Amino acid sequence: MVKTLPFEEPVVQLRDKISELRDFTSNAEVDLSTEIQHLEDRLEKLENDIYINMQPWDRVQVARHPERPTTLDYIREMFTDFIELHGDRSYGDDEAIVGGIAAFNGLPITIIGHQRGKDTKENIRRNFGMPHPEGYRKALRLMKQAEKFGRPIICFIDTKGAYPGKAAEERGQSEAIARNLFEMAGLKVPVISVVIGEGGSGGALALGVANHIHMLENSTYSVISPEGAASILWKNPALAKQAAEAMKITAPDLKQMGIVDEVIQEAIGGAHRDSKQQAIYLKEALERSIATLSKLSEDELVDDRYKKFRAIGEFTE
């Protein structure tokens, strides 16, 4: 059973009504096909009205959906021969970040991504997708390995943020993130990052210094959550909806501002409605990026990344 979000209630109610009429038709000798067709036409129009014209807060809710596909879901759908690699060679392994090597249409690549759980038990094991420093150091180790062997790097971003706990700070959380930013800027292989859910603060940016940054249509990418921003600006987290609109954290807004390169279409109602179709959309975008970036030399890749981030924030009045 897919969890229903508040803004989807009218669609769900109409679907239930159509289902009731179909059950009634099959159990009674009554022809209601005309009425059912009329309701299905209404349903299609309603879905278009709701899902195509989603507000920022609606997209935030979809990005946080507990059944939204994760990094491992996309790895299973899009890549072959995946071998997961563990540990940062300094402290330990962090299950909030998964990474390894795989084949993408026969091309050897390195995959790194945040990984949250689908249920409470897995979320606890993966720390709700909030990495410790060893997670970012593991990611950097795999990036350096990819650079050594000339493999493109694909990063999947899906985190509320880096874990802010005492132990994480003692082990150098901010240094680990800063080190990733510094090192990723100079990698001499293609780097592609895709925001597949929530992209929260430095915890997301530590996998986000890429030649191409893509976002799924209903994902978010921001320095702080809407609730956090509302608490700071207006001392009231209940104003998160207004904060989400003001912060410009959705894929269409960030594409317009030149921060992301491509907004990847989602299945109607969100990626969790059809994960296999979503993987197809995502794979097509990755194929385009790899085809473009594979034409660049090592120096051109570094220069392309530098120019991309230097251009962010430029504006004219």
N, C-alpha and C positions, 0 to 999 in steps of 0.2 A: 504494500500500500504506500503510494507516494504521498509524502506530507504535503498538505494544502497550505499555501500561503494566504494571508488575509485578502490581498487584492485579487486573488483567483476565485474567491467564493462564488461570484455570479456564474462563472464558467462551470464550476463543479456542480452547482445546483441544476443548471440546464442539462449537463451530461447525465446526471442522476435521473432527471425527468424523462429524457430520451430512453434511458435504460429501462425505466419502469414501464413505459409504453411498449417497448419491444417484448418485455416479459409478458405483459398482459396480452399482447397480440398472439404470442406463441401458445399461451394457455387457454385463450378464449377464441371462439370462431368469429373474430371481429377484425375487419381490415382498417388499420389505422396508418397505413403507409403514407397517405397524403399528409396527415398531421405530423408524422415522424420526419418526413422530408422537410416540412416547413420549419420544424424545430432545429434540424441539422443545418439548414441555411442560416437560421438565427445564430446558432452556435459558431459557425464559421465566421460570421460578421463580428460576433462578440469577441472571439479569440483574437481577431485582427485588431479590433479596437483596443483591447487590453494589452496584448503582448507586443504589438508594434509601437504603441505609444506609452511604454513603461516610463514611470517617473524615476528619478535617481534613487529614492528610498526603496522602490520596488526592486530595482536592480541589486541594491545592497542585500536585500532579503534572498534573492535568487542566488547571489554569489555565496551566501552562507548556508545554502540548503544542505542538510546533512547527507543527502543522497547524491550530491553533485559528484561527477567523476573526479577521481584523484590522479596523481602522477602514475601510480602503479596500474590504474585502469587504462590509461592511455598507452602505457608501455605495452601492455598485453594486446591492445588492439592495433597498434601501429608499427611495432618493432619486432624483430625476430632475434633469437639467440641471445637474449638478455642475460648478462652475468652481473649480479649485484656484488659490489665491492664494499668492504666495511672498514671503519676505523680511521682515525686521523694520525696514527703512528706517534701520538704524544700522550693522549689521555685515555680515549676509548671510542666507542661507537655511539652515534646518536641516531635513533630511529625516526626522528622528526625530519631527517633528510635522507633520501635514498639516492643512490647513484651507482653507475656501472657502465659497462660497454655493451653495445648491441649493434645490430645491422638495421639500416634504414634503406629499403629498396636495394639491398646488397652493399651499401656503403657503410664502413665501420664508423661509428660515432660514439661519443660519450654523452650519457644522459645524467642529469642531476635535477632533483626536484624536492620541494617540500612534500611531506606526506602526513596527512592527518588521518584519523580513524573514522570508520563508518559506524562504530558503536562505542559505548562507554569504555569497555575493556580495552579496545584497540586505541582509543583516544588517550587513555592513561599511559599505555605503553609508548605511544608516539608523542606524548606531552602536548596533545591537541595541535600538533603541527607547528609548535613553537620551538625552534632549535636552540640548543646550548652552543657554546663556542666550538666544541669538538665537532659539531655538525658542519659549521662553516669551514673549519680547518679540513675536514674530510672532503668537502666540496672543492676547496682549493687544491688539495692533493690530486684529486681526479682531473681538475682542469689542467694542472701542470703536466700530468701524465698524458693527457690528450694532446697538449702542445708538443710534447716530446715525440709523439708518434704521428703527428699531423692529422688528428681526428677532429672534425667539427664538433662543437659543443652545443647541446640543446638543454636549456634550463626551463623547468616548469615552476612557476611561482604560485604558491597557495598557502599563505600564512597570515595570521592576525598580527604577527610581529615576532621578533626575537624574544626568547624567554628572559624576563627581567628579574629572575630570582637571585638570591644571595650567592648561591653556588656558581651560577653562571657569571656573575660579576667578578667573583674571586678568580675564576679561570680566564678572565680577560675577554668578556663578551664584546665590548666596544672595539678592542684591538683586532679581534678576529674579523669583525665586519669591515673595519677600515682596511685591513690587509687585503680582504677580498676585492674591495673597490679598487685599490691601488694595483693589484696584480691583474685583475680582469681587464683593466684599461690597456695593458700592454700585451695581451695574449696574441700570438701570431697565427691563430687559426680562426675560422668563422665562429662567432658566438651568437646564438639566437635564444632569446628569452620569450616565454609566453606566460602571461598572467591567466591562469585557468580558474581562479576563484577570487579570494581576497589577496590583495597585495598590500601588506601593512608595514609601513615605516622602513627602517633600516634593515629589518629582518627580511624584507622582500628585495630591497636594493642590493643586498649582498650577493644575489644571483641575477641582478638586473643590468649590469654594465655590459651591454651587448651591441653588436652591429645592427641587429633588427630586434625591435621589441613589439610583440603582438599581444593583443588582448582578446579574450572571448567577449562576445557582445554584452553579456551580463556580468562581467567581472568588474572589480574595482581596484584602484591603485592609488594609495594616498599615504601621507605622512602620519596620519592619525585617524582613528575611527571616528565616525560621525558622533557617537556618544561621547567620546573623549573631547572632541572639539566643542560640542555643545556645553560640556561641563566647564571647560576653560573660558569660553567666550561669554556664556550666558548663565553660568552656574546652575545649569539645569539639563541633565542628560536626556530628559523627556523631549527636548527640542532637537533630537537627532535627525528627524526628517528634514527640518529646515537647514540644518548643518550640511546634510548630504547634498542638498541642492546648491548651497553656496560654495562648497568646497571643490566642485567640478572634478569628481573622482571617478566618473563612469567612462567607459571606453569611447563613446562618441565625443565627449568633451575633450578627452586627452588626445584623441586623433586630431581634432580641430586645432588644438594648441601645439601640435607637432611633436608631442612626447612619445606617442606610439606610431608605429609604421603601418599597421594594418589591424582593422577590427574584424575578427573572424566570426562569421555567422553562427548562430546557435539554432538548435532545433526549437520549434515552436513551444513555448512554455519553459525553456531552459535546457541546458545540457543534460540534466538528470532525466529528462523525458525520453531521450533516445541517445544513449551513450555511444552506440555503434555509428550512428549517422554523424554525431559530433566528432568522433575520431576521424571520419572521412574528411570533414571540413578542415579540421586541424592539420591533417596530413597534407592536404593540398597546399595550405599556406606554408608549411615547412618545406615542401618540395620547391616552391617558388623562391623562398629565401636561400636555400642551399644552392640552387641553380645560379642565382645572382651573385652570391658571395664567393662561390668557388672560382669565379673568373678573376678575383682580385689576388694580388700578390700579398706576401706577409706584411710588407710595409704599408701597402694600400689598405689592408684590413685594420691595422692599428690607426692609421690616419683617418679612415672612415669613422671609426668609433670615437676618436678624439673630436672630430668636427661635429658629429651628431650631438654630443653632450655639451659642447661649447655653444651650440645654437639654441639649446633649451633655455628658455627664460628671456630670449630676445623678443621685444615687442615695440610697436609704434603706436602713438596716440593719434 
